[in-house]
Amino acid sequence: MSAMKTFTVRELDREPAVVLKACDREGAVRIRSRNGRTYTMRPEAGPDRITAVPDIRARLAKIFPKPIPAAQSRLVDRLLAGE
């Protein structure tokens, strides 16, 4: 047998986070049922973290092409203050 970590179905049911962490760490784990059958669980390949950050300034420039005029900004400030 290989050095693959083996868990029972009961462990998978009661402590799934432990099994999933071991699967991530080891690359695969073996799950053994009561009748002796074994199953192999492997994590799917894919991005597990954000690798690219969107350009927020470009998005804002597209949404708001011109800044708000100072007079309009003062008017909004007064309305928010309840004046």
C-alpha positions as CSV (number, residue, x, y, z in Angstrom):
1,M,0.0,0.0,0.0
2,S,1.1,3.6,-0.6
3,A,1.6,6.2,2.0
4,M,-1.8,7.8,1.2
5,K,-3.6,9.0,4.3
6,T,-6.7,6.8,5.0
7,F,-9.9,7.9,6.7
8,T,-13.2,6.2,7.4
9,V,-16.6,7.2,6.2
10,R,-17.4,8.1,9.8
11,E,-14.4,10.5,10.0
12,L,-15.6,12.1,6.8
13,D,-19.0,12.5,8.2
14,R,-17.9,13.9,11.6
15,E,-14.9,15.9,10.7
16,P,-15.0,16.8,7.0
17,A,-12.7,19.8,7.5
18,V,-9.9,17.5,8.7
19,V,-10.3,15.2,5.8
20,L,-10.4,18.1,3.3
21,K,-7.3,19.7,4.7
22,A,-5.5,16.4,4.5
23,C,-6.6,16.0,0.9
24,D,-5.3,19.5,0.1
25,R,-2.0,18.9,1.9
26,E,-1.4,15.3,0.6
27,G,-3.0,15.7,-2.9
28,A,-5.3,12.7,-2.3
29,V,-6.8,10.7,0.6
30,R,-8.3,7.3,0.8
31,I,-11.8,6.8,2.3
32,R,-12.6,3.3,3.6
33,S,-16.1,2.1,4.2
34,R,-17.2,-0.6,6.6
35,N,-17.6,-3.2,3.9
36,G,-13.9,-2.8,3.0
37,R,-14.4,-0.8,-0.2
38,T,-12.0,2.1,-0.6
39,Y,-12.4,5.4,-2.5
40,T,-9.9,8.0,-3.5
41,M,-10.7,11.7,-3.0
42,R,-8.6,14.3,-4.8
43,P,-9.1,18.1,-4.9
44,E,-10.1,19.5,-8.3
45,A,-7.5,21.6,-10.1
46,G,-8.3,25.2,-10.2
47,P,-7.5,28.6,-8.9
48,D,-7.8,28.5,-5.1
49,R,-7.0,32.2,-4.6
50,I,-7.4,35.4,-6.5
51,T,-4.5,35.9,-8.9
52,A,-5.5,39.1,-10.6
53,V,-7.1,42.2,-9.2
54,P,-9.4,44.3,-11.4
55,D,-8.4,47.9,-12.2
56,I,-10.7,49.8,-10.0
57,R,-9.6,53.2,-11.2
58,A,-10.4,52.3,-14.8
59,R,-13.8,51.0,-13.8
60,L,-14.6,54.3,-11.9
61,A,-13.4,56.4,-14.8
62,K,-15.7,54.5,-17.1
63,I,-18.7,54.9,-14.7
64,F,-18.0,58.5,-13.7
65,P,-16.2,60.1,-16.7
66,K,-16.4,63.7,-15.2
67,P,-16.1,64.7,-11.6
68,I,-19.2,66.3,-9.9
69,P,-19.1,70.1,-10.0
70,A,-18.2,71.8,-6.7
71,A,-21.6,73.6,-6.5
72,Q,-23.5,70.3,-6.9
73,S,-21.3,68.7,-4.3
74,R,-22.0,71.5,-1.8
75,L,-25.7,71.1,-2.5
76,V,-25.6,67.4,-1.7
77,D,-23.7,68.1,1.4
78,R,-26.3,70.6,2.6
79,L,-29.1,68.2,1.8
80,L,-27.4,65.4,3.8
81,A,-26.9,67.7,6.7
82,G,-30.6,68.6,6.7
83,E,-30.3,72.2,5.9
